[in-house]
Amino acid sequence: MTDTRPDPGPARPAPATPGDSLRFAFGTLTVLPVRVTRWDRPAARGGMLAAPLAGLVVGGFAALTGALFLLLGAGPMLAAVATVAVPAVLTRGLHLDGLADVADGLGSGKPAADALRIMKQSDIGPFGVVTLLLTLLGQVAALHELYTDGWARGALAALVAALAARCALTLASRAGVPAARPEGLGAAVAGVVSTRSALLVAALVVCAAAAAGALLSTYEDPRQGPYALGFEAVRVGAAALAALVGGELLLRHCTRRFGGVTGDVFGALAETSATVALLALTLG
């Protein structure tokens, strides 16, 4: 007797566990010794939703390093340089490399295919060099100013910048954002996160930053009233929001120019958002 049952087609991958998601996030976004055990869409979805947690760890190491330098007698400038160096080390410089490659691709003014080819080359052009220089100088200058006002302000800035930087990657992985190439990290994570989930993560990150600002105000002066606490909460939360807006603007520009996202674009988004957060925290 002939079996007339329809072909069920390829089996769907099993849902990712929290462990799968965290391994994907930390294994792809940091150099911490975490082995990625799954490289499929469910794991990528969970990993990109957990990206801010990776940022929290990277920012925590950066904040501790800066505070330690101050504790050992170093000045604010050296503490700022050390703080900026930690995320570069913990990402093996991949985000900075992505920023330089995107700057070269955008600066070339060439069509998408040619710009993507330029970005894939191993060398760095003049646009990339200038962008890297100005970005790192801006980060160091902002942290120097914040550390001058106290170790807690510099440490909080390092945390908020790293948290917002990885949240920008969550937003860039939402549905509707295509990949520019059929391979690479961009293709692996493009569109894996629903827009609602990405916006929820972004709202949580901004609220967490605002709460940290209120805690900072309480630490600096426990006698401060609700107005001072509210002002600091709004200031820090607004800095996180500004970082995400800056990342979104760059994301839209890259999507128009390149036709989608790549691993380099993700690196550029992280560095841009971190820089915007640090600069915004020096205001007010």
N, C-alpha and C positions, 0 to 999 in steps of 0.2 A: 504494500500500500504506500502511495506516494505521500510524503510529508508536505502539506500545502501551507504550513504556518509561515507568516511573513518573516523575512530576515530582520532581526532586531537591530542590526547595524552595530557599529563599534560601541563597546561599553563605555559609559561615562566614567571619568576618573572619580575616585572616592573623594568626599569632602576633606579638606585639609584640617588637621588637628591644630590646636594652639601651638604645639611644639613645631609642627611643620611650618607654620606661619612665622614664628620667631626665628627659626633657623634660616628661612629664606630672607627675612629682613636683615638679620645681623650678618649672614653669610655673603650677601650681595652688597650691602651698604657699609660694611666695616671690614677691617682685616683681623678682627677678633677670631680666635680659633674655633669657628663654628662651621660644621660641615652641612651643606645644603643637601638634604636627602631626597627632595622632590623638586622637579623643575617643570611644573605643569601649571595650568591656569588657576586651579583652586589654591595651590600653594602661593602662587604669585599674588592672588587676590588678598589672601590673609597677610602675606608679607608686606604688601604696600599699605594695607590698613595699619600694620604695626610699625611702619617706618618711623613715626615720631618717637616710639620707644627707643629705637636705635639712636635717634638724635639725642634723646635724654641721656643715654649712657655716654655718648661722645661728648656732649656738653658738660656732663658731670666731671669727666676726666679733665677737660679743658679748664673748668672752673677750679677744680682742686689744684691743678698745676699752677695757675696764676696766683691763687691764694698762698700756696706753699712758697713760691718765689718771694712774695711780699713778706711772709713770716720769717724767711731766712735773711731778710734785709735788703733784697733787691728793690729797685725803684719801680714806679708804675710802668715805665717804658719797657723794661725787660720783662716784667710780668705780662704785659700786653703781647709782646712778641712770642713768649712761651705759650700763651693761651691760643694764639692763632696757629702756632705750629702743631699743637696736639691734634686738631681735626685733620690736618693735612697728613700727619703720620698715620692716624687711625683709618684713613681712607686710601692710603698709599698714594695720595696726591691725585686720585682719579677725578675728583670733582674739579680741582683746579685745572687739570688737563682738559676736562670737558669744557670748562669755561673758555680756555684759550682756543680750543678747536672751534667752538661755536662762534667766537669773535672773528676768527679767520674766515669761517664760512659766510657769516653775515657781511663782513667787511669786503669780501671779494666782489660782491654785487653780481655774481654769476647766477645762472639758472640753478634750480634745485639739484639736478643730477651732478653738475659740476661742483656746486658748493658742498654737497655730501662727499664727493671724492676728495676735495681739499681737506675736509674735516677728518677724513680717515687716514691721511698721511701722518707719518710719525713726527715730522718737524713742526715747529711753531713759527708762524709768520709774524710780521710786525704788529698786526692788529691784536693777535693773541698776547704778545709780549707787553704791549701797552696796557691792555685790559687787565692782565695779571698784576702788573705793577701797581696800577691805580687801585685795584680791588684790595690787595694786601695792605697797601698804605692806608686806605680808608679804614680797614678793619683794625689795624694796629693803632691808628690815631684815635678812633672812637673808644677802644678799650683803654688806651692810655688816659684819656679824659675821665672815663668812668672809674678806673682804679684810683685816680687822683682824688676822687670824692669818697673813696673807701673800698675796701676789698669786697664787701658784700655787693656793691653795685656792679663791679666788674664781673664777679662770679655769676650774678643773676643774668647779666647781659650775655655771657657765654652760654648759659643754659637756654635762654629764650631764643638766641640766634640759632643754635643747633636744632632746637625743637621745631622752630618755624621752617628751617631749611628742609627738614625731612617731611614735614607736613606738606610743603609745596610739591614734593614728589608724589604724595598720596593724591593730591588734586590733579596732578598731571597724568595719573593712571586711570582717571575716571572714564566712563563710557563716552564715546563720541570723539575722543582724542586718538587719532590714528597713529600708526607707526610709519616712519619714513622709509624704513628698510624691512625686508622680510626676515632678517636675522638680528641677533644681538639682544641686549637688555631691553631696548625700546620695544622691540617686537614681542618680547616675553611678557611685558607688563602693560602694554598699551590697551586701554579699555577694560581692564580686569575689574575695576572697582565701580560700583554703581555711583551715580552722581549724588544720590541722597546720602550714601555712606561716607563719601568723600567730604561732603559739606558738614556732616555730623562730626567727623574727626577734626575738621578745621575749627568748628565752633568750640569743641572741647579744648583744643590747643589754645585758642584765644582766651577762653575762660581760665584755663590753668595759668597762663601768663599773667592775667589780671589778678588772680589770687596770690601768685608769687609776689606781685608788686605790692599788694596790701601787706603781706608778711614782711617784706623788706621795710616798709614804712613803720611797722610795729617794732621791728628789730632796732631800727635807728632811734626811735623815740617811743617807748611804750605808752607815753601819756598823750600821744596825738589823738585828736578827735576824729569823728567819722568823716569830716570833710577832707582831712589830710589823707586818710586811708583810701577814700574814694578817688581822690585825685591821682594817687600813685597807682592804684589799680587800673584806672582808665588809661594812664600814660603808658604803662607796660603792655596792657592789652592792646592798645592802639598801635604800639610798635610791632607786635606780633601780626596784627591785621595788615599793617602797611607792608610787612615782609611778604605776606601771602599775596597781596595785591600786586606787588612788584614782580613776584614770580609768575603770577597769572598773565601780566602784560607781556613778559618775555616769552611765556609759553605760546601765547596767541601769535606773537610775531614769528616765532620759529615755526609754528605749524603752517602759517601762510607761506613762509619762504622755503621751507624744506618739504612740505607736504605731510609732516607728522613729527613724531618725537624719535630721538635716538638716545643711546646711553650718554653721549656727549651733551645732549640737551638737558638730560636729567642732572648731570654734574653742574652745568651752567645755572640751572634753576636753583640748586642748593646753595651755591656760592652767592648768587645774586640776592636770594632771600635772606641769607645770613647777614650780608653786608647792609641791606636795607634795615634790618632789625637793629643792628648795632648803631647805625647812624641815627635812626629814629630815637633810640634810647638816650642819645646825647642831648636831645632837644627838651625844652621845658624845665 
